[in-house]
Amino acid sequence: MRNYNYQNKWQKLLTPEIVSLLTQIHEYKGEQTLFIEAKADTLTQLVEIAKIQSTEASNKIEGIYTSDERLKSLVTNKAIPHTRNEQEIAGYRDVFSTIHENHDFIPLKPTIILQLHRDLYKFSGKSVGGSYKGADNVIAEEDEEGNKRIRFKPVPAWETSAAIEAICGAFDEILAESDADPLLIIPMFILDFLCIHPFNDGNGRMSRLLTLLLLYRAGYIVGKYISIEKTIEQTKETYYEALESSSVNWHEGTNDYIPFVQYTLGVVVAAYREFSSRVKVLAAGNMSKPERIREIIKDTLGKITKTDIMEKCPDISQVTVQRALNDLVKSEDILKIGGGRYTAYTWNHDKENSAK
């Protein structure tokens, strides 16, 4: 069986790019811990938005959809799942909530992974929930012309249980016995989990749930307020490229973890940046709602939609946001781009420059 010891591998990840990402995450964490402690009530709406976005995005990556209205009803426990997709979404919702609320009491153990996977399928009636794969599987992809290719062959079914035992043990051992940063070890573990591919179904969604669990347990709880899964879904092609690059020669134990680790850390940095942006808005208690909307657009590079603004300001109604946008367009402080469902806005830098 492949050697899963991380002891002599994590130091090789300390490239200038990865060290820079680690530094940024540590700084963001330090800055925002105080705000989270002081403004927990204010952040409640961000938590609810993140739950919906995370549940939608993680399932969407795997082709599991429902309508926006049904999704919101399912995530807020106001609807009973009807279709197969909705059953899988409801299962994800419950596992996601379990991790959110109890991460300090959920250690990384094979039995725990199996329990989480079982709960992922508790509404679907599928027998695959809570059991390792019963037959060998492959990771394949299909191009636009319908041609399939095998991207990776995971470990055989007979080896799966021992492999999960090994990576869980290796994870605990490296963090207990060395000064390795958990932010490096977490994506290494997740890559190994995906290469083992322990289940017949649900491996991708489980990998994202485990990423959240391990980040939370290491003290990085930004995923509670900003959907990490949404960022992954929005950069899906890059995600798969990094996963494929880091899985080359995995069975021989000579694979390069750097692409996947760097990608994962980049996602975490993006989440912290977004949280920092929203914190500034929430902390600006002396600003009126239209002023807050104006500042959000001014601080945004490129375009921003009404939906984006409402996500950043969950306490501001859609009517108020639209009225503020109309006024800003009329005053030429911002520019309107496109129309209908594709409408977006951008700061009018030409006006700002001409005023100087």
C-alpha positions as CSV (number, residue, x, y, z in Angstrom):
1,M,0.0,0.0,0.0
2,R,1.1,3.6,-0.7
3,N,3.0,5.4,2.1
4,Y,0.8,8.2,3.4
5,N,3.3,9.7,5.8
6,Y,3.3,13.6,5.5
7,Q,6.4,14.1,7.6
8,N,8.9,14.5,4.8
9,K,6.6,16.1,2.3
10,W,5.1,19.3,3.7
11,Q,8.4,21.2,3.7
12,K,8.6,20.9,0.0
13,L,5.4,22.9,-0.3
14,L,7.0,26.1,1.1
15,T,7.3,27.9,-2.2
16,P,7.3,31.7,-2.2
17,E,3.7,31.7,-3.6
18,I,2.4,29.3,-1.0
19,V,4.2,31.1,1.9
20,S,2.6,34.4,0.7
21,L,-0.8,32.8,0.8
22,L,-0.2,31.3,4.2
23,T,0.9,34.8,5.5
24,Q,-2.2,36.4,4.1
25,I,-4.5,33.8,5.7
26,H,-2.8,34.2,9.1
27,E,-3.2,37.9,9.0
28,Y,-6.8,37.8,8.0
29,K,-7.6,35.3,10.7
30,G,-6.0,37.5,13.3
31,E,-7.8,40.6,12.2
32,Q,-11.2,39.0,11.9
33,T,-11.3,36.9,15.0
34,L,-11.9,40.0,17.2
35,F,-14.7,41.2,14.9
36,I,-16.4,37.8,14.9
37,E,-16.3,37.7,18.7
38,A,-17.7,41.3,19.0
39,K,-20.3,41.2,16.2
40,A,-21.6,37.6,16.3
41,D,-25.3,38.7,16.2
42,T,-24.6,41.0,13.2
43,L,-23.1,38.1,11.3
44,T,-26.1,35.8,11.6
45,Q,-27.4,36.8,8.2
46,L,-24.1,36.1,6.5
47,V,-24.2,32.6,8.1
48,E,-27.6,31.9,6.6
49,I,-26.6,33.2,3.1
50,A,-23.4,31.0,3.2
51,K,-25.4,27.9,4.1
52,I,-27.6,28.4,1.0
53,Q,-24.7,29.2,-1.3
54,S,-22.5,26.4,-0.1
55,T,-25.2,23.8,-0.4
56,E,-26.1,25.0,-3.9
57,A,-22.5,25.2,-5.1
58,S,-21.2,21.9,-3.8
59,N,-24.1,20.0,-5.3
60,K,-24.0,22.0,-8.5
61,I,-20.4,20.9,-9.2
62,E,-21.8,17.4,-9.3
63,G,-24.7,18.2,-11.5
64,I,-27.3,18.2,-8.7
65,Y,-29.8,21.1,-9.1
66,T,-33.1,22.4,-8.1
67,S,-34.8,25.8,-8.4
68,D,-33.7,28.8,-6.3
69,E,-36.9,28.9,-4.5
70,R,-36.9,25.2,-3.6
71,L,-33.2,25.4,-2.7
72,K,-33.9,28.1,-0.2
73,S,-36.9,26.2,1.3
74,L,-34.8,23.1,1.6
75,V,-31.8,24.7,3.3
76,T,-34.1,26.5,5.8
77,N,-36.0,23.3,6.5
78,K,-39.2,24.7,5.2
79,A,-39.8,22.0,2.5
80,I,-39.7,18.2,2.2
81,P,-37.4,16.9,-0.5
82,H,-39.4,15.4,-3.4
83,T,-37.0,14.6,-6.2
84,R,-33.7,12.6,-6.1
85,N,-31.8,15.8,-6.5
86,E,-33.6,17.4,-3.6
87,Q,-33.0,14.4,-1.4
88,E,-29.3,14.7,-2.0
89,I,-29.4,18.4,-1.4
90,A,-31.2,17.9,1.9
91,G,-28.7,15.3,3.0
92,Y,-25.8,17.7,2.2
93,R,-27.7,20.5,4.1
94,D,-27.8,18.3,7.3
95,V,-24.2,17.2,7.2
96,F,-23.1,20.8,6.5
97,S,-25.1,22.0,9.5
98,T,-23.7,19.2,11.7
99,I,-20.2,20.4,10.8
100,H,-21.0,24.0,11.4
101,E,-22.5,23.4,14.8
102,N,-20.4,20.6,16.2
103,H,-17.0,20.7,14.5
104,D,-15.1,20.8,17.8
105,F,-16.6,17.4,18.7
106,I,-16.1,15.7,15.3
107,P,-12.6,14.2,15.2
108,L,-11.1,13.0,11.9
109,K,-11.7,9.2,12.1
110,P,-12.7,6.6,9.5
111,T,-15.9,5.9,11.5
112,I,-16.8,9.6,11.5
113,I,-16.2,9.9,7.7
114,L,-18.5,6.9,7.2
115,Q,-21.2,8.4,9.5
116,L,-21.1,11.7,7.6
117,H,-21.4,9.9,4.3
118,R,-24.3,7.9,5.7
119,D,-26.1,11.1,6.6
120,L,-25.4,12.6,3.2
121,Y,-27.7,9.9,1.7
122,K,-30.2,9.5,4.5
123,F,-33.1,11.0,2.5
124,S,-32.4,9.2,-0.8
125,G,-32.7,5.6,0.4
126,K,-29.5,4.7,-1.4
127,S,-27.7,1.8,0.1
128,V,-24.3,3.4,-0.7
129,G,-24.6,5.8,2.2
130,G,-22.1,5.0,5.0
131,S,-20.3,2.2,3.1
132,Y,-17.0,2.1,1.2
133,K,-17.1,1.2,-2.5
134,G,-17.8,-2.4,-3.2
135,A,-16.1,-2.4,-6.6
136,D,-13.1,-0.7,-8.2
137,N,-13.9,2.7,-9.7
138,V,-12.3,5.2,-12.0
139,I,-12.3,9.0,-12.3
140,A,-13.3,9.7,-15.9
141,E,-14.3,12.8,-17.9
142,E,-16.3,13.3,-21.0
143,D,-15.6,16.0,-23.6
144,E,-18.1,18.0,-25.7
145,E,-18.1,15.3,-28.4
146,G,-19.0,12.5,-25.9
147,N,-15.5,11.0,-25.8
148,K,-14.6,9.6,-22.4
149,R,-11.1,9.3,-20.9
150,I,-9.9,7.9,-17.6
151,R,-8.3,10.6,-15.7
152,F,-7.3,8.6,-12.7
153,K,-7.5,5.1,-11.3
154,P,-8.1,5.2,-7.5
155,V,-7.1,2.5,-5.0
156,P,-8.9,-0.8,-5.5
157,A,-11.9,-1.5,-3.4
158,W,-10.2,-4.1,-1.2
159,E,-7.6,-1.5,-0.1
160,T,-10.0,1.4,0.6
161,S,-10.6,0.8,4.3
162,A,-6.9,0.5,5.2
163,A,-6.1,3.6,3.0
164,I,-8.6,5.8,4.9
165,E,-7.3,4.5,8.2
166,A,-3.8,5.4,7.0
167,I,-4.5,8.9,5.9
168,C,-6.5,9.7,9.1
169,G,-3.6,8.4,11.2
170,A,-1.0,10.3,9.1
171,F,-3.0,13.5,9.5
172,D,-3.2,13.3,13.3
173,E,0.4,12.2,13.6
174,I,1.9,15.1,11.6
175,L,0.0,17.8,13.4
176,A,0.8,16.3,16.8
177,E,4.5,15.7,16.2
178,S,5.7,18.6,14.1
179,D,5.4,22.3,13.5
180,A,3.6,21.8,10.1
181,D,1.0,24.3,9.4
182,P,-2.5,22.7,9.3
183,L,-3.2,24.9,6.2
184,L,-0.7,22.8,4.3
185,I,-1.7,19.4,5.7
186,I,-5.4,19.8,5.1
187,P,-5.3,20.1,1.3
188,M,-2.7,17.3,1.2
189,F,-5.1,15.1,3.1
190,I,-8.0,16.1,0.8
191,L,-6.0,15.3,-2.3
192,D,-5.2,11.8,-0.9
193,F,-8.9,11.3,0.0
194,L,-9.9,12.1,-3.6
195,C,-7.2,9.9,-5.0
196,I,-8.4,7.0,-2.8
197,H,-12.0,7.8,-3.9
198,P,-13.4,5.7,-1.1
199,F,-17.1,5.7,-2.1
200,N,-19.3,4.7,-5.0
201,D,-20.9,8.1,-5.0
202,G,-20.4,11.4,-3.2
203,N,-16.6,11.6,-3.1
204,G,-16.5,15.2,-4.3
205,R,-19.1,16.5,-1.9
206,M,-17.5,14.6,1.0
207,S,-14.2,16.2,0.1
208,R,-15.6,19.7,0.4
209,L,-17.4,18.9,3.7
210,L,-14.2,17.4,5.1
211,T,-12.3,20.5,4.0
212,L,-14.7,22.7,6.0
213,L,-14.5,20.4,9.0
214,L,-10.7,20.4,9.1
215,L,-10.4,24.2,8.5
216,Y,-12.9,24.8,11.4
217,R,-11.0,22.4,13.7
218,A,-7.8,24.3,12.9
219,G,-9.5,27.6,13.8
220,Y,-10.2,28.9,10.3
221,I,-14.0,29.4,10.3
222,V,-14.3,31.9,7.4
223,G,-16.4,29.2,5.6
224,K,-19.1,29.8,8.1
225,Y,-19.7,33.3,6.7
226,I,-18.5,33.1,3.1
227,S,-19.1,30.1,0.9
228,I,-15.9,28.4,0.1
229,E,-17.8,25.9,-2.1
230,K,-19.1,28.8,-4.2
231,T,-15.6,29.9,-5.0
232,I,-14.7,26.4,-6.0
233,E,-17.7,26.1,-8.2
234,Q,-16.9,29.4,-9.9
235,T,-13.3,28.2,-10.6
236,K,-14.2,24.6,-11.3
237,E,-11.9,24.2,-14.3
238,T,-8.9,25.4,-12.3
239,Y,-9.9,23.1,-9.5
240,Y,-9.9,20.1,-11.8
241,E,-6.7,21.1,-13.4
242,A,-5.0,21.4,-10.0
243,L,-6.4,18.1,-8.9
244,E,-5.2,16.3,-12.0
245,S,-1.7,17.9,-11.8
246,S,-1.3,16.8,-8.2
247,S,-2.5,13.3,-8.8
248,V,0.1,12.4,-11.4
249,N,2.3,9.6,-10.1
250,W,0.2,9.5,-6.9
251,H,0.3,5.7,-6.7
252,E,4.1,5.8,-6.8
253,G,4.2,8.4,-3.9
254,T,6.1,10.9,-6.1
255,N,3.2,13.2,-7.0
256,D,3.5,17.0,-6.6
257,Y,1.0,18.4,-4.0
258,I,1.8,22.0,-4.8
259,P,-0.8,22.7,-7.5
260,F,-3.7,21.4,-5.3
261,V,-2.4,23.0,-2.1
262,Q,-1.8,26.4,-3.8
263,Y,-5.3,26.3,-5.4
264,T,-7.0,25.4,-2.0
265,L,-5.1,28.2,-0.2
266,G,-6.1,30.6,-2.9
267,V,-9.7,29.8,-2.3
268,V,-9.4,30.3,1.4
269,V,-7.7,33.7,0.8
270,A,-10.5,34.7,-1.6
271,A,-13.0,33.8,1.1
272,Y,-11.2,35.9,3.8
273,R,-10.9,38.8,1.4
274,E,-14.7,38.7,0.7
275,F,-15.4,38.4,4.4
276,S,-13.1,41.4,5.1
277,S,-15.1,43.4,2.5
278,R,-18.4,42.5,4.1
279,V,-17.0,43.2,7.6
280,K,-16.1,46.8,6.5
281,V,-19.7,47.3,5.3
282,L,-21.2,45.9,8.4
283,A,-18.9,47.9,10.6
284,A,-19.8,51.1,9.0
285,G,-22.7,51.7,11.3
286,N,-22.6,55.5,10.9
287,M,-23.2,55.2,7.1
288,S,-26.7,55.3,5.6
289,K,-27.8,52.4,3.5
290,P,-27.4,54.2,0.2
291,E,-23.9,55.3,1.3
292,R,-22.9,51.8,2.1
293,I,-24.1,50.6,-1.4
294,R,-22.1,53.5,-3.0
295,E,-18.9,52.4,-1.1
296,I,-19.3,48.8,-2.0
297,I,-19.5,49.6,-5.7
298,K,-16.6,52.1,-5.4
299,D,-14.4,49.4,-3.8
300,T,-15.3,46.7,-6.4
301,L,-12.8,46.2,-9.2
302,G,-14.9,45.5,-12.4
303,K,-18.6,44.8,-12.4
304,I,-21.0,44.0,-9.6
305,T,-24.7,42.9,-9.7
306,K,-27.6,43.8,-7.5
307,T,-27.5,40.2,-6.2
308,D,-23.9,40.7,-5.2
309,I,-24.7,43.8,-3.3
310,M,-27.6,42.2,-1.5
311,E,-25.3,39.3,-0.4
312,K,-22.9,41.8,1.0
313,C,-25.7,43.8,2.7
314,P,-28.3,41.2,3.9
315,D,-29.9,43.8,6.1
316,I,-30.8,46.1,3.1
317,S,-34.0,45.3,1.2
318,Q,-34.1,44.7,-2.6
319,V,-36.2,47.9,-3.0
320,T,-33.7,50.0,-1.2
321,V,-30.8,48.6,-3.2
322,Q,-32.6,49.2,-6.5
323,R,-33.5,52.8,-5.5
324,A,-29.9,53.5,-4.5
325,L,-28.6,52.0,-7.8
326,N,-31.1,54.2,-9.8
327,D,-30.0,57.3,-7.9
328,L,-26.3,56.5,-8.5
329,V,-26.8,55.9,-12.2
330,K,-28.8,59.1,-12.5
331,S,-26.0,61.1,-10.7
332,E,-23.4,59.3,-13.0
333,D,-21.5,58.0,-10.0
334,I,-21.9,54.5,-11.4
335,L,-22.4,53.1,-14.9
336,K,-25.1,50.5,-15.8
337,I,-23.9,47.6,-18.0
338,G,-26.2,45.3,-19.9
339,G,-29.9,44.8,-19.2
340,G,-32.5,42.5,-17.8
341,R,-31.1,39.5,-15.8
342,Y,-27.6,40.4,-17.0
343,T,-27.6,43.9,-15.6
344,A,-24.4,44.9,-13.7
345,Y,-22.9,48.1,-12.5
346,T,-19.4,49.6,-12.2
347,W,-17.8,52.7,-10.6
348,N,-17.5,55.7,-13.0
349,H,-13.8,56.3,-12.8
350,D,-14.0,58.9,-15.6
351,K,-16.2,61.2,-13.5
352,E,-14.0,60.7,-10.5
353,N,-10.9,61.6,-12.5
354,S,-12.5,64.7,-14.1
355,A,-13.4,66.0,-10.7
356,K,-9.8,66.0,-9.5
